[in-house]
Structures are given as structure tokens and as C-alpha cells.
Amino acid sequence: MATIFSRIIAGEIPSYKVAENDKFYAFLDINPLAKGHTLVVPKREVDYIFDLDDDELAAMHVFAKSVALAIQQAFPCKKVGEAVIGLEVPHAHIHLIPIQKESDMIFSNPKLKLTNEEFVEVATAISQAWEGGDK
Ligand code: 5GP
């Protein structure tokens, strides 16, 4: 059975897309730790990120870098933190989170509750920065 992220990539389940190329898809985490919290996933369904081929893992990070630059442009922050957990959804994904301090990366922190309009605003700001950037 397809993972929830494959169903998102296929458009069967809606998502707030921020960037896409032929191999990877980036969209807002539905339970964000901060405005701009984004997930980067490979379109090929692989559970564990370290089961990706070397080339695919490298390309995923290059794609994630382009998304991180767009996040930082749209949501000024000290850095964009990167984390891989993957215990909830068995489809490899990188979390990109705008942070001001180390504790902004603690996954047990309370999540933001954004309205649909706010999610759309966040996704639009990042995707516009991404489309305007140098990929
Ligand atoms: P992890 O597998 O890295 O522990 O956590 C999975 C992440 O995916 C969580 O941060 C969760 O909020 C996010 N997530 C789970 N299901 C969905 C979904 O259907 N849509 C979106 N946008 N994010 C999801």
C-alpha cells in the first residue's frame, strides 16, 4: 500500500506544496514547529533514508538545500535546521525548520495551529522564493 506521502505526491491527498522536481517533493508539515516547517521527500518510496542510493541521497540534500534557502528568504531566521526522524511515516523525509535557537528543534514542543489561509500564505511565500531562486 502506498504511503501517505506517496498519496500526497500523487495528489490524492492535499498538501501545501512549496517545491517539486522530477525526483523530490517539498510540502509543509501539517503539525509545524515553526512557520515554514517543511518536509522534503523522494518520489521513490523508500522507508529509511539511509536505504536510498548514494546518488539519490546526495540529490535529495541538494534539493533540500534549495528549499532551505527559500525558507530562510521567506522566514528570516538564524538558520534552517535539518532533522531526520521517520518513526511516524515510513517514507524517507527531511524536516527543514527555521530556527532561532537550539530548542526550536525539539519535536515534543507544542505545534503551531495554523489556519488554511495561514498555511497557504506560508507555502506561497516559500514557493515564490524557491521559484525565484537559483536551483
Ligand atoms: P516523523 O516520521 O519524522 O517522526 O514524523 C512525520 C511528520 O510528518 C510529522 O511531523 C507529521 O506532522 C507529518 N505528517 C504526518 N502526516 C502528514 C500529512 O498527512 N500531511 C502533512 N503535511 N504532514 C504530515
Backbone and ligand atoms as CSV (ligand in chain L), in Angstrom:
chain,resi,resn,atom,element,x,y,z
A,1,MET,N,N,0.846,-1.210,0.000
A,1,MET,CA,C,0.000,0.000,0.000
A,1,MET,C,C,0.882,1.261,0.000
A,2,ALA,N,N,0.429,2.236,-0.773
A,2,ALA,CA,C,1.220,3.470,-0.876
A,2,ALA,C,C,1.260,4.194,0.478
A,3,THR,N,N,2.377,4.823,0.753
A,3,THR,CA,C,2.466,5.613,1.991
A,3,THR,C,C,1.625,6.887,1.839
A,4,ILE,N,N,1.344,7.509,2.972
A,4,ILE,CA,C,0.579,8.760,2.933
A,4,ILE,C,C,1.342,9.816,2.118
A,5,PHE,N,N,2.669,9.774,2.167
A,5,PHE,CA,C,3.434,10.770,1.407
A,5,PHE,C,C,3.370,10.472,-0.097
A,6,SER,N,N,3.341,9.189,-0.481
A,6,SER,CA,C,3.170,8.876,-1.914
A,6,SER,C,C,1.806,9.354,-2.388
A,7,ARG,N,N,0.819,9.228,-1.527
A,7,ARG,CA,C,-0.532,9.669,-1.910
A,7,ARG,C,C,-0.584,11.204,-2.008
A,8,ILE,N,N,0.198,11.877,-1.171
A,8,ILE,CA,C,0.305,13.342,-1.264
A,8,ILE,C,C,0.984,13.720,-2.583
A,9,ILE,N,N,2.091,13.051,-2.883
A,9,ILE,CA,C,2.836,13.350,-4.117
A,9,ILE,C,C,1.941,13.115,-5.342
A,10,ALA,N,N,1.128,12.064,-5.282
A,10,ALA,CA,C,0.233,11.737,-6.404
A,10,ALA,C,C,-0.957,12.691,-6.489
A,11,GLY,N,N,-1.138,13.532,-5.464
A,11,GLY,CA,C,-2.250,14.481,-5.469
A,11,GLY,C,C,-3.559,13.872,-4.967
A,12,GLU,N,N,-3.489,12.656,-4.426
A,12,GLU,CA,C,-4.712,12.011,-3.901
A,12,GLU,C,C,-5.120,12.617,-2.563
A,13,ILE,N,N,-4.104,13.115,-1.842
A,13,ILE,CA,C,-4.343,13.784,-0.554
A,13,ILE,C,C,-3.753,15.187,-0.711
A,14,PRO,N,N,-4.495,16.220,-0.283
A,14,PRO,CA,C,-3.977,17.579,-0.494
A,14,PRO,C,C,-2.753,17.883,0.373
A,15,SER,N,N,-1.936,18.789,-0.114
A,15,SER,CA,C,-0.785,19.254,0.674
A,15,SER,C,C,-0.497,20.691,0.278
A,16,TYR,N,N,0.270,21.350,1.115
A,16,TYR,CA,C,0.716,22.715,0.827
A,16,TYR,C,C,2.110,22.597,0.218
A,17,LYS,N,N,2.126,22.469,-1.109
A,17,LYS,CA,C,3.394,22.236,-1.815
A,17,LYS,C,C,4.246,23.504,-1.819
A,18,VAL,N,N,5.547,23.342,-1.612
A,18,VAL,CA,C,6.438,24.503,-1.719
A,18,VAL,C,C,7.435,24.354,-2.874
A,19,ALA,N,N,7.760,23.116,-3.269
A,19,ALA,CA,C,8.734,22.933,-4.352
A,19,ALA,C,C,8.640,21.499,-4.859
A,20,GLU,N,N,9.046,21.311,-6.113
A,20,GLU,CA,C,8.998,19.962,-6.695
A,20,GLU,C,C,9.958,19.902,-7.872
A,21,ASN,N,N,10.614,18.759,-8.046
A,21,ASN,CA,C,11.283,18.479,-9.310
A,21,ASN,C,C,10.944,17.041,-9.704
A,22,ASP,N,N,11.666,16.466,-10.648
A,22,ASP,CA,C,11.253,15.132,-11.120
A,22,ASP,C,C,11.435,14.052,-10.055
A,23,LYS,N,N,12.334,14.260,-9.097
A,23,LYS,CA,C,12.622,13.205,-8.113
A,23,LYS,C,C,12.146,13.499,-6.684
A,24,PHE,N,N,11.924,14.777,-6.377
A,24,PHE,CA,C,11.633,15.141,-4.980
A,24,PHE,C,C,10.447,16.099,-4.885
A,25,TYR,N,N,9.848,16.096,-3.696
A,25,TYR,CA,C,8.654,16.909,-3.452
A,25,TYR,C,C,8.817,17.534,-2.066
A,26,ALA,N,N,8.480,18.814,-1.938
A,26,ALA,CA,C,8.578,19.501,-0.644
A,26,ALA,C,C,7.237,20.144,-0.321
A,27,PHE,N,N,6.782,19.945,0.918
A,27,PHE,CA,C,5.468,20.460,1.331
A,27,PHE,C,C,5.502,20.752,2.825
A,28,LEU,N,N,4.546,21.565,3.262
A,28,LEU,CA,C,4.539,21.968,4.675
A,28,LEU,C,C,4.137,20.804,5.566
A,29,ASP,N,N,4.850,20.682,6.692
A,29,ASP,CA,C,4.426,19.732,7.726
A,29,ASP,C,C,3.104,20.228,8.304
A,30,ILE,N,N,2.166,19.312,8.440
A,30,ILE,CA,C,0.825,19.687,8.888
A,30,ILE,C,C,0.793,20.042,10.392
A,31,ASN,N,N,1.839,19.622,11.120
A,31,ASN,CA,C,1.964,19.964,12.556
A,31,ASN,C,C,3.278,20.721,12.759
A,32,PRO,N,N,3.327,21.958,12.293
A,32,PRO,CA,C,4.628,22.643,12.249
A,32,PRO,C,C,5.159,23.097,13.610
A,33,LEU,N,N,6.474,22.960,13.765
A,33,LEU,CA,C,7.136,23.509,14.948
A,33,LEU,C,C,7.324,25.010,14.799
A,34,ALA,N,N,7.343,25.488,13.566
A,34,ALA,CA,C,7.505,26.918,13.279
A,34,ALA,C,C,6.902,27.186,11.915
A,35,LYS,N,N,6.577,28.432,11.652
A,35,LYS,CA,C,6.085,28.789,10.323
A,35,LYS,C,C,7.203,28.532,9.315
A,36,GLY,N,N,6.929,27.689,8.350
A,36,GLY,CA,C,7.956,27.357,7.362
A,36,GLY,C,C,8.461,25.926,7.491
A,37,HIS,N,N,8.056,25.233,8.562
A,37,HIS,CA,C,8.474,23.824,8.765
A,37,HIS,C,C,8.027,22.996,7.554
A,38,THR,N,N,9.004,22.468,6.858
A,38,THR,CA,C,8.777,21.813,5.562
A,38,THR,C,C,9.339,20.398,5.572
A,39,LEU,N,N,8.700,19.518,4.828
A,39,LEU,CA,C,9.195,18.152,4.647
A,39,LEU,C,C,9.656,17.978,3.200
A,40,VAL,N,N,10.802,17.351,3.030
A,40,VAL,CA,C,11.331,17.041,1.698
A,40,VAL,C,C,11.323,15.523,1.549
A,41,VAL,N,N,10.675,15.020,0.504
A,41,VAL,CA,C,10.571,13.564,0.337
A,41,VAL,C,C,10.979,13.155,-1.074
A,42,PRO,N,N,11.559,11.958,-1.196
A,42,PRO,CA,C,11.809,11.425,-2.545
A,42,PRO,C,C,10.518,10.879,-3.114
A,43,LYS,N,N,10.336,11.026,-4.416
A,43,LYS,CA,C,9.123,10.470,-5.025
A,43,LYS,C,C,9.180,8.936,-5.015
A,44,ARG,N,N,10.386,8.398,-5.071
A,44,ARG,CA,C,10.521,6.940,-4.963
A,44,ARG,C,C,10.278,6.561,-3.503
A,45,GLU,N,N,9.417,5.573,-3.320
A,45,GLU,CA,C,9.003,5.226,-1.964
A,45,GLU,C,C,10.050,4.341,-1.288
A,46,VAL,N,N,10.765,4.946,-0.359
A,46,VAL,CA,C,11.761,4.223,0.435
A,46,VAL,C,C,11.512,4.630,1.882
A,47,ASP,N,N,11.483,3.683,2.791
A,47,ASP,CA,C,11.180,3.994,4.189
A,47,ASP,C,C,12.361,4.714,4.845
A,48,TYR,N,N,13.504,4.035,4.888
A,48,TYR,CA,C,14.640,4.518,5.692
A,48,TYR,C,C,15.584,5.330,4.807
A,49,ILE,N,N,15.853,6.550,5.232
A,49,ILE,CA,C,16.626,7.461,4.369
A,49,ILE,C,C,17.986,6.873,3.984
A,50,PHE,N,N,18.561,6.077,4.875
A,50,PHE,CA,C,19.895,5.538,4.571
A,50,PHE,C,C,19.822,4.266,3.721
A,51,ASP,N,N,18.606,3.914,3.267
A,51,ASP,CA,C,18.463,2.887,2.237
A,51,ASP,C,C,18.431,3.503,0.843
A,52,LEU,N,N,18.428,4.838,0.750
A,52,LEU,CA,C,18.493,5.475,-0.571
A,52,LEU,C,C,19.862,5.214,-1.190
A,53,ASP,N,N,19.889,5.166,-2.525
A,53,ASP,CA,C,21.185,5.079,-3.212
A,53,ASP,C,C,21.997,6.328,-2.879
A,54,ASP,N,N,23.308,6.206,-2.960
A,54,ASP,CA,C,24.168,7.353,-2.646
A,54,ASP,C,C,23.805,8.579,-3.488
A,55,ASP,N,N,23.598,8.357,-4.796
A,55,ASP,CA,C,23.301,9.482,-5.689
A,55,ASP,C,C,21.977,10.142,-5.318
A,56,GLU,N,N,21.021,9.298,-4.943
A,56,GLU,CA,C,19.689,9.810,-4.600
A,56,GLU,C,C,19.744,10.599,-3.281
A,57,LEU,N,N,20.504,10.070,-2.333
A,57,LEU,CA,C,20.643,10.748,-1.035
A,57,LEU,C,C,21.329,12.105,-1.230
A,58,ALA,N,N,22.359,12.124,-2.075
A,58,ALA,CA,C,23.063,13.384,-2.339
A,58,ALA,C,C,22.119,14.365,-3.037
A,59,ALA,N,N,21.393,13.879,-4.043
A,59,ALA,CA,C,20.480,14.763,-4.790
A,59,ALA,C,C,19.365,15.280,-3.888
A,60,MET,N,N,18.923,14.448,-2.945
A,60,MET,CA,C,17.866,14.875,-2.024
A,60,MET,C,C,18.363,16.043,-1.168
A,61,HIS,N,N,19.620,15.962,-0.762
A,61,HIS,CA,C,20.172,17.049,0.046
A,61,HIS,C,C,20.398,18.313,-0.769
A,62,VAL,N,N,20.776,18.160,-2.024
A,62,VAL,CA,C,20.943,19.344,-2.877
A,62,VAL,C,C,19.578,20.017,-3.072
A,63,PHE,N,N,18.547,19.201,-3.280
A,63,PHE,CA,C,17.184,19.744,-3.417
A,63,PHE,C,C,16.765,20.400,-2.085
A,64,ALA,N,N,17.028,19.715,-0.968
A,64,ALA,CA,C,16.661,20.265,0.350
A,64,ALA,C,C,17.372,21.603,0.588
A,65,LYS,N,N,18.605,21.704,0.100
A,65,LYS,CA,C,19.348,22.965,0.248
A,65,LYS,C,C,18.623,24.101,-0.467
A,66,SER,N,N,18.143,23.844,-1.664
A,66,SER,CA,C,17.436,24.899,-2.418
A,66,SER,C,C,16.159,25.309,-1.689
A,67,VAL,N,N,15.502,24.339,-1.063
A,67,VAL,CA,C,14.281,24.651,-0.315
A,67,VAL,C,C,14.639,25.424,0.963
A,68,ALA,N,N,15.717,25.024,1.630
A,68,ALA,CA,C,16.140,25.717,2.861
A,68,ALA,C,C,16.462,27.184,2.568
A,69,LEU,N,N,17.119,27.439,1.429
A,69,LEU,CA,C,17.435,28.829,1.070
A,69,LEU,C,C,16.148,29.633,0.885
A,70,ALA,N,N,15.152,28.994,0.274
A,70,ALA,CA,C,13.868,29.676,0.055
A,70,ALA,C,C,13.148,29.915,1.394
A,71,ILE,N,N,13.206,28.940,2.289
A,71,ILE,CA,C,12.570,29.096,3.613
A,71,ILE,C,C,13.206,30.286,4.337
A,72,GLN,N,N,14.536,30.338,4.298
A,72,GLN,CA,C,15.237,31.405,5.032
A,72,GLN,C,C,14.924,32.777,4.444
A,73,GLN,N,N,14.740,32.805,3.139
A,73,GLN,CA,C,14.384,34.074,2.497
A,73,GLN,C,C,12.963,34.495,2.897
A,74,ALA,N,N,12.059,33.532,2.937
A,74,ALA,CA,C,10.660,33.838,3.248
A,74,ALA,C,C,10.446,34.067,4.747
A,75,PHE,N,N,11.200,33.352,5.565
A,75,PHE,CA,C,11.048,33.444,7.033
A,75,PHE,C,C,12.422,33.643,7.666
A,76,PRO,N,N,12.877,34.902,7.715
A,76,PRO,CA,C,14.217,35.167,8.220
A,76,PRO,C,C,14.435,34.490,9.584
A,77,CYS,N,N,15.551,33.799,9.710
A,77,CYS,CA,C,15.837,33.019,10.913
A,77,CYS,C,C,17.353,32.910,11.014
A,78,LYS,N,N,17.806,32.430,12.177
A,78,LYS,CA,C,19.256,32.299,12.350
A,78,LYS,C,C,19.789,31.241,11.374
A,79,LYS,N,N,19.116,30.100,11.376
A,79,LYS,CA,C,19.473,29.027,10.447
A,79,LYS,C,C,18.220,28.216,10.137
A,80,VAL,N,N,18.308,27.426,9.088
A,80,VAL,CA,C,17.278,26.412,8.859
A,80,VAL,C,C,17.866,25.098,9.368
A,81,GLY,N,N,17.236,24.547,10.393
A,81,GLY,CA,C,17.701,23.276,10.949
A,81,GLY,C,C,17.170,22.119,10.126
A,82,GLU,N,N,17.963,21.044,10.104
A,82,GLU,CA,C,17.548,19.848,9.361
A,82,GLU,C,C,17.489,18.671,10.326
A,83,ALA,N,N,16.443,17.880,10.208
A,83,ALA,CA,C,16.332,16.686,11.053
A,83,ALA,C,C,15.710,15.555,10.259
A,84,VAL,N,N,16.143,14.353,10.588
A,84,VAL,CA,C,15.521,13.153,10.017
A,84,VAL,C,C,15.121,12.276,11.185
A,85,ILE,N,N,13.847,11.926,11.247
A,85,ILE,CA,C,13.386,11.023,12.306
A,85,ILE,C,C,12.762,9.810,11.620
A,86,GLY,N,N,11.568,10.005,11.102
A,86,GLY,CA,C,10.998,8.937,10.270
A,86,GLY,C,C,10.350,7.801,11.040
A,87,LEU,N,N,10.030,8.035,12.307
A,87,LEU,CA,C,9.396,6.961,13.079
A,87,LEU,C,C,7.888,6.911,12.864
A,88,GLU,N,N,7.320,8.013,12.357
A,88,GLU,CA,C,5.863,8.067,12.207
A,88,GLU,C,C,5.423,7.646,10.802
A,89,VAL,N,N,6.076,8.197,9.805
A,89,VAL,CA,C,5.675,7.909,8.419
A,89,VAL,C,C,6.808,7.137,7.736
A,90,PRO,N,N,6.517,5.913,7.244
A,90,PRO,CA,C,7.578,5.073,6.662
A,90,PRO,C,C,7.896,5.443,5.215
A,91,HIS,N,N,8.224,6.704,5.024
A,91,HIS,CA,C,8.617,7.203,3.704
A,91,HIS,C,C,9.652,8.287,3.995
A,92,ALA,N,N,10.889,8.036,3.587
A,92,ALA,CA,C,12.013,8.909,3.963
A,92,ALA,C,C,11.660,10.384,3.804
A,93,HIS,N,N,12.010,11.194,4.790
A,93,HIS,CA,C,11.758,12.628,4.685
A,93,HIS,C,C,12.723,13.409,5.560
A,94,ILE,N,N,13.054,14.598,5.061
A,94,ILE,CA,C,13.907,15.540,5.801
A,94,ILE,C,C,13.005,16.655,6.308
A,95,HIS,N,N,13.094,16.948,7.610
A,95,HIS,CA,C,12.417,18.121,8.164
A,95,HIS,C,C,13.333,19.330,8.002
A,96,LEU,N,N,12.810,20.426,7.481
A,96,LEU,CA,C,13.538,21.700,7.428
A,96,LEU,C,C,12.755,22.695,8.289
A,97,ILE,N,N,13.427,23.254,9.289
A,97,ILE,CA,C,12.719,24.088,10.271
A,97,ILE,C,C,13.492,25.392,10.502
A,98,PRO,N,N,12.825,26.543,10.293
A,98,PRO,CA,C,13.507,27.802,10.602
A,98,PRO,C,C,13.703,27.922,12.106
A,99,ILE,N,N,14.925,28.179,12.528
A,99,ILE,CA,C,15.203,28.219,13.976
A,99,ILE,C,C,15.977,29.479,14.368
A,100,GLN,N,N,15.720,29.880,15.604
A,100,GLN,CA,C,16.486,30.970,16.226
A,100,GLN,C,C,17.408,30.414,17.307
A,101,LYS,N,N,17.022,29.259,17.865
A,101,LYS,CA,C,17.793,28.672,18.967
A,101,LYS,C,C,17.611,27.152,18.938
A,102,GLU,N,N,18.512,26.472,19.638
A,102,GLU,CA,C,18.544,25.007,19.587
A,102,GLU,C,C,17.192,24.388,19.963
A,103,SER,N,N,16.546,24.967,20.966
A,103,SER,CA,C,15.308,24.342,21.459
A,103,SER,C,C,14.162,24.434,20.452
A,104,ASP,N,N,14.329,25.243,19.400
A,104,ASP,CA,C,13.285,25.291,18.361
A,104,ASP,C,C,13.202,23.980,17.586
A,105,MET,N,N,14.195,23.120,17.758
A,105,MET,CA,C,14.227,21.832,17.045
A,105,MET,C,C,13.686,20.682,17.893
A,106,ILE,N,N,13.163,20.967,19.062
A,106,ILE,CA,C,12.683,19.878,19.932
A,106,ILE,C,C,11.292,19.449,19.453
A,107,PHE,N,N,11.207,18.197,19.020
A,107,PHE,CA,C,9.973,17.742,18.368
A,107,PHE,C,C,8.808,17.570,19.327
A,108,SER,N,N,9.099,17.532,20.628
A,108,SER,CA,C,7.991,17.426,21.588
A,108,SER,C,C,7.454,18.811,21.971
A,109,ASN,N,N,8.038,19.876,21.416
A,109,ASN,CA,C,7.476,21.222,21.648
A,109,ASN,C,C,6.044,21.262,21.116
A,110,PRO,N,N,5.216,22.160,21.681
A,110,PRO,CA,C,3.863,22.298,21.135
A,110,PRO,C,C,3.919,22.728,19.667
A,111,LYS,N,N,3.015,22.178,18.873
A,111,LYS,CA,C,2.995,22.508,17.447
A,111,LYS,C,C,2.099,23.731,17.215
A,112,LEU,N,N,2.402,24.460,16.142
A,112,LEU,CA,C,1.568,25.613,15.793
A,112,LEU,C,C,0.248,25.132,15.221
A,113,LYS,N,N,-0.792,25.873,15.513
A,113,LYS,CA,C,-2.092,25.591,14.876
A,113,LYS,C,C,-2.327,26.709,13.861
A,114,LEU,N,N,-2.163,26.392,12.597
A,114,LEU,CA,C,-2.345,27.408,11.554
A,114,LEU,C,C,-3.674,27.177,10.842
A,115,THR,N,N,-4.271,28.257,10.394
A,115,THR,CA,C,-5.489,28.133,9.583
A,115,THR,C,C,-5.090,27.759,8.154
A,116,ASN,N,N,-6.073,27.343,7.378
A,116,ASN,CA,C,-5.819,27.045,5.975
A,116,ASN,C,C,-5.185,28.255,5.282
A,117,GLU,N,N,-5.704,29.446,5.567
A,117,GLU,CA,C,-5.180,30.665,4.921
A,117,GLU,C,C,-3.713,30.873,5.319
A,118,GLU,N,N,-3.403,30.616,6.567
A,118,GLU,CA,C,-2.010,30.795,7.008
A,118,GLU,C,C,-1.094,29.782,6.325
A,119,PHE,N,N,-1.538,28.518,6.231
A,119,PHE,CA,C,-0.722,27.516,5.535
A,119,PHE,C,C,-0.487,27.943,4.083
A,120,VAL,N,N,-1.551,28.435,3.441
A,120,VAL,CA,C,-1.417,28.861,2.039
A,120,VAL,C,C,-0.409,30.010,1.932
A,121,GLU,N,N,-0.507,30.958,2.857
A,121,GLU,CA,C,0.421,32.105,2.852
A,121,GLU,C,C,1.869,31.640,3.003
A,122,VAL,N,N,2.089,30.721,3.949
A,122,VAL,CA,C,3.446,30.223,4.207
A,122,VAL,C,C,3.972,29.503,2.965
A,123,ALA,N,N,3.151,28.602,2.409
A,123,ALA,CA,C,3.596,27.826,1.235
A,123,ALA,C,C,3.868,28.739,0.047
A,124,THR,N,N,3.014,29.736,-0.132
A,124,THR,CA,C,3.198,30.653,-1.262
A,124,THR,C,C,4.499,31.442,-1.103
A,125,ALA,N,N,4.757,31.909,0.111
A,125,ALA,CA,C,5.981,32.701,0.340
A,125,ALA,C,C,7.224,31.862,0.030
A,126,ILE,N,N,7.217,30.617,0.465
A,126,ILE,CA,C,8.403,29.767,0.224
A,126,ILE,C,C,8.495,29.397,-1.256
A,127,SER,N,N,7.381,29.023,-1.856
A,127,SER,CA,C,7.462,28.583,-3.262
A,127,SER,C,C,7.856,29.742,-4.168
A,128,GLN,N,N,7.405,30.950,-3.834
A,128,GLN,CA,C,7.822,32.101,-4.656
A,128,GLN,C,C,9.320,32.350,-4.509
A,129,ALA,N,N,9.826,32.220,-3.285
A,129,ALA,CA,C,11.271,32.399,-3.075
A,129,ALA,C,C,12.037,31.292,-3.798
A,130,TRP,N,N,11.491,30.080,-3.804
A,130,TRP,CA,C,12.163,28.941,-4.460
A,130,TRP,C,C,12.170,29.115,-5.979
A,131,GLU,N,N,11.027,29.498,-6.503
A,131,GLU,CA,C,10.942,29.654,-7.958
A,131,GLU,C,C,11.814,30.797,-8.446
A,132,GLY,N,N,11.983,31.811,-7.575
A,132,GLY,CA,C,12.797,32.953,-7.974
A,132,GLY,C,C,14.280,32.716,-7.736
A,133,GLY,N,N,14.600,31.632,-7.015
A,133,GLY,CA,C,15.995,31.403,-6.638
A,133,GLY,C,C,16.759,30.657,-7.706
A,134,ASP,N,N,18.035,30.408,-7.443
A,134,ASP,CA,C,18.900,29.708,-8.379
A,134,ASP,C,C,18.994,28.263,-7.945
A,135,LYS,N,N,18.216,27.383,-8.614
A,135,LYS,CA,C,18.242,25.977,-8.217
A,135,LYS,C,C,19.391,25.259,-8.900
L,1,5GP,P1,P,8.433,11.516,11.558
L,1,5GP,O1,O,8.102,10.296,10.716
L,1,5GP,O2,O,9.578,12.308,11.006
L,1,5GP,O3,O,8.623,11.152,13.003
L,1,5GP,O4,O,7.171,12.472,11.550
L,1,5GP,C1,C,6.346,12.595,10.429
L,1,5GP,C2,C,5.984,14.050,10.207
L,1,5GP,O5,O,5.062,14.086,9.136
L,1,5GP,C3,C,5.314,14.730,11.410
L,1,5GP,O6,O,5.979,15.939,11.693
L,1,5GP,C4,C,3.875,14.949,10.948
L,1,5GP,O7,O,3.323,16.162,11.420
L,1,5GP,C5,C,3.996,14.951,9.440
L,1,5GP,N1,N,2.814,14.413,8.785
L,1,5GP,C6,C,2.206,13.228,9.055
L,1,5GP,N2,N,1.147,13.040,8.241
L,1,5GP,C7,C,1.078,14.136,7.454
L,1,5GP,C8,C,0.192,14.519,6.415
L,1,5GP,O8,O,-0.756,13.826,6.050
L,1,5GP,N3,N,0.439,15.724,5.813
L,1,5GP,C9,C,1.483,16.512,6.181
L,1,5GP,N4,N,1.647,17.671,5.523
L,1,5GP,N5,N,2.344,16.178,7.153
L,1,5GP,C10,C,2.139,15.005,7.792
